[in-house]
């Protein structure tokens, strides 16, 4: 059992009894990115300029009405929030209907995959405070992509890091969520180390993950643990204009084992 600042936790394999707690943690962990993404997008100079212009138009059209100026500006902010929410909620719902619909079948029944939970004692009760999954990819090439924000499309090709992939086997980290109680206590680092150890045991050459640009704390953690960015794209499995307005990109990061 790991311990930091009197916070004790243990990392173990997922069991069917964890399903409700894991799904709840997954939902919360994904949707909590909506507000940071919204504020990050809204603070961009382009959006500030548009919001001011729309507010001024409302002020003029409303006959010098401050209320209408606020209403018009608020409508623009609402649109940005809607785009951010749709991106993260769409991702969450898509995952809940695919691999997260049956964790046992998707991960534990396949020896190349695995799923862990972190458990801690919170106020005298055992609680799931973290989750992580690894999915093995054998004989597959990694496509590194870069953002073409101007034209709103994805441009890609095999990167230099992907070409030196041995037999092409690697581990992918589709999910890692740590609850508020488990943050800044070393749990994230321990989960990543568990994933790296698993990939090494399975003979994978690297661990690969995708992270959205507003997730600054996660990006900082991955960089600290030796992951490097090898690509970027703006395809978020929703309307591409939502991604453009939300100004969200997805970063591909990798670490050799």
RAJO-V889888 format. One record per helix or strand of 3 or more residues. SS is the DSSP state (@ for helix, = for strand). FROM is the first residue (numbers start at 1). TO is the last residue. Records with the same first field share a line. If there is no record, write none. Layout:
SS: FROM-TO + FROM-TO
This chain:
=: 2-4 + 7-13 + 114-122 + 125-137 + 143-148 + 153-158 + 170-178 + 206-212 + 228-233 + 250-256
@: 16-31 + 33-42 + 45-61 + 66-96 + 99-101 + 103-108 + 160-163 + 180-182 + 187-202 + 216-224 + 240-246
